[in-house]
Amino acid sequence: MVNNNNQILPLPLEVDKEELEGVMQVLANVTKLPVEVVKPHLYALLEQLMKLKQEQPFYKTATALEWITAFREWAQSHRRDTPLLSEYALSRAGIYDDEESENFQR
């Protein structure tokens, strides 16, 4: 893999180096470029793919305590001075016009 200074970094242990050399050779053959040109691009692609593998969404990794904390933070982020809705506003008649509520009864 390559860092910001274009230095090749060591590969993770689970990578089969012979298999990787084979992939580089195939890419070099397909692109008609030397292996030395293909290698940094392949390493950059591998690094991106491995990051994707490691980065998982919150809902897959969060503990119960993290969910509770996130929910409380979300709830506290809302305004507290918003007026409450009336009983009528929450009723069916308050939500639907008379014509629409009659259509649902049919």
C-alpha positions in Angstrom: 0.0 0.0 0.0 1.1 3.6 -0.6 1.0 6.5 1.9 0.8 10.2 1.1 4.5 10.4 0.3 4.2 7.6 -2.3 6.1 5.2 0.0 5.0 1.6 -0.3 3.6 0.5 3.1 3.7 -3.1 4.3 0.7 -5.2 3.4 -1.6 -6.8 6.0 -0.7 -10.3 7.1 -3.8 -11.9 5.5 -2.7 -10.9 1.9 -1.1 -13.7 -0.1 1.9 -12.1 -1.7 2.2 -14.6 -4.5 -1.4 -14.1 -5.4 -0.9 -10.4 -5.3 2.1 -10.6 -7.6 -0.1 -12.6 -10.0 -2.8 -10.0 -10.0 -0.1 -7.3 -10.7 1.2 -9.3 -13.6 -2.3 -9.7 -15.0 -3.0 -6.0 -14.7 0.3 -5.2 -16.3 -0.5 -7.5 -19.2 -4.0 -6.1 -19.6 -2.9 -2.4 -19.4 0.4 -2.9 -21.3 2.1 -1.0 -18.5 5.1 -2.1 -16.5 4.5 -3.8 -13.1 6.3 -0.9 -11.4 3.6 1.5 -12.7 0.7 -0.9 -11.8 1.9 -1.7 -8.3 1.2 1.6 -6.6 -2.3 1.8 -8.1 -3.1 -1.8 -7.1 -1.9 -1.0 -3.5 -4.0 2.2 -3.4 -7.1 0.2 -4.5 -6.4 -2.5 -1.9 -6.1 0.1 0.8 -9.5 1.6 -0.2 -11.1 -1.8 -0.3 -9.7 -2.8 3.1 -10.9 0.5 4.6 -14.4 -0.2 3.3 -14.3 -3.7 4.9 -13.3 -2.2 8.3 -15.7 0.8 8.3 -19.1 -0.4 9.4 -22.2 1.7 10.0 -23.1 2.7 13.5 -26.1 0.4 13.7 -23.9 -2.7 13.1 -21.3 -1.9 15.8 -23.0 0.2 18.5 -23.5 -1.2 21.9 -26.8 -0.7 23.8 -25.1 2.2 25.8 -24.0 3.8 22.6 -27.6 3.6 21.2 -29.0 5.2 24.4 -26.4 8.0 24.3 -27.0 8.7 20.6 -30.8 8.7 21.1 -30.6 11.1 24.0 -28.2 13.4 22.1 -30.6 13.4 19.2 -33.6 14.1 21.4 -31.8 16.9 23.2 -30.9 18.5 19.8 -34.6 19.4 19.2 -36.1 22.7 20.3 -37.9 22.6 23.6 -40.0 25.7 23.0 -42.1 24.2 20.2 -45.8 24.5 21.0 -47.6 21.2 21.6 -50.3 20.1 19.2 -53.9 20.2 20.4 -56.1 17.1 20.8 -58.0 18.2 17.6 -54.8 18.5 15.6 -53.9 14.9 16.5 -57.4 13.5 15.8 -58.4 12.0 12.5 -60.8 14.9 11.8 -57.9 17.3 12.3 -55.6 15.5 9.9 -58.1 14.7 7.1 -60.6 16.9 5.4 -64.2 15.7 5.6 -64.3 14.5 2.0 -61.1 12.4 2.5 -62.3 10.9 5.8 -65.6 9.9 4.1 -63.6 8.1 1.3 -61.8 6.0 3.9 -65.1 4.9 5.4 -66.3 3.3 2.2 
